[in-house]
Amino acid sequence: MTVAGTAPAATGGAPRSARNAAAVEVKPVASRRDLKAFVELPFAIYADDPAWVPPLLAEQRHNFSPKSAFFQHAQVRMFVAYRDGTPVGRIAAQIDDLRTERYADATGHFGALEAIDDPAVFAALLGAAEEWLRAQGMKRVIGPFNLSINGDIGILIDGFEHPPMFLTGHGRPYYDPQVAALGYHKAKDVVAYHLDASGTPPKTMVEAARRARDAARVRIRCLDKSRLAAETKLISDVFCDAWADNWGFVPFTQAEFAELAGALKYLVPKDFVQFAEVDGETAAMLVIVPNLNELIGDLRGKLLPFGWAKLLWRLKMRRPHSARVALMGVRQKFHTSSLAMALVFGLIEAVRVSPSREGLQYLEMGWVLEDNFPLLRVMRLLGGRQYKTYRVYEKPLP
């Protein structure tokens, strides 16, 4: 579609100049060439940003293709904005059928938003996403979700000086005002905490974990890779139970956790995945992912012809100095139990003393909902500091 005239009606929107309006053309992704432009566009957006780390292009192509498990339960339409034939922005619009079934509120999503600092480009991209969602019967849009709420979410609004962790996004300071100018309002903030991996845990944490172990009710163990399918299902079960009442929750599918199993098998040390059992029942789990961004920054997203060899050598010869707590959960039946804190502390302590933590300097805990006060309290007890904030927006679609 060629954008012309004024910006779509929106609270806070302003008419665009005819020159800029006529110069922006938004096209749906309909070919391998289009997908290439979509996936590679961030390289232009962040070309002068020293904090940005190029993601692996093979992983990005998979995430945005029907081969991804997310596409088994979602409808997705992707767009690229062009000016004079040059890609200047991108966006995805998606409808997650699992969310639609769970909430029945006619809400669609946008995601994968990247663009140059130009209001005409943002208006054209979000306008295209809104038009498609509206045509599918959606009454509200929330985002960005890239592409699922269980993936990379939100627009970074502070912490731009810090490089993104593996499988997380980055952002430009102008994204927030550009989106807000088109009538989008805050739905929820999620935050990331920086934790010193070499720090000494508080005595309350160590004592709580010790008492639980001494009572012989709690057992902490690491991942058994010889039973990977069963272990992955345990992670899924605990996650879905622990997070069921959280804002926007949508369960992982078994296919999505099968993709997680592949990552656990090859990229994650077994003692970076910990389970807490109470009287033989799996009550809590923790999954930490090494920050591979430390090892891939100079590959420019490419594993061929020599990227694979470099990555495998680096994984063997040196471990990343940072990692990310990607998943953590405690079954709801234990939320109000005196064991709740002991379970969390026991999991964290097990990782803190694990052989694989050698050389680990810091952890990122994210994302955490801004109003998840129990978990935020744990982060502060551990000496963590909030160092990034991401914003999720919403807008009605009349």
Secondary structure, DSSP 8 states (H G I E B T S, - for coil): -B--SS----TT-----HHHHHHEEEEE--SHHHHHHHHHHHHHHTTT-TT-----HHHHHHHTSTTSGGGGGEEEEEEEEEETTEEEEEEEEEEEHHHHHHH-S-EEEEEEEEE-S-HHHHHHHHHHHHHHHHHTT-SEEEE-EESSTTSEESEEEE-TTS---TT-----TTHHHHHHTTT-EEEEEEEEEEEETTS---HHHHHHHHHHHHTTSEEEEE--GGGHHHHHHHHHHHHHHHTTTSTT-----HHHHHHHHHHHHHHS-GGGEEEEEETTEEEEEEEEEE-THHHHGGGTT--TTTHHHHHHHHHHH---SEEEEEEEEE-GGGTTSTTHHHHHHHHHHHHHTSGGGTT--EEEEEEEETT-HHHHHHHHHTT-EEEEEEEEEEEE--
